[in-house]
């Protein structure tokens, strides 16, 4: 296992821990469901991290995820 794979595994584990903390801390608060676009953006970003061996595919997937997240933010801000 080379160094880049170790960094990828560490980043996935840290992201999972943050997600778990966010889920447990938000149980006491009013639950807000993640929109479909936000979930799709999250999936693209994770896929970009997982397929990071090929830079074009990895950065492309992460870029698509960021664009979808920005679209979701803009749509939510206009609906308020």
ABEGO torsion letter per residue (X at the ends): XBAAAAAAAAAAAAAAAAAAAAAAAAAABBBBBBBAAAAAAAAAAAAAAAAAABAAAAAAAAAAAAAAAAAAAAAAAAAX
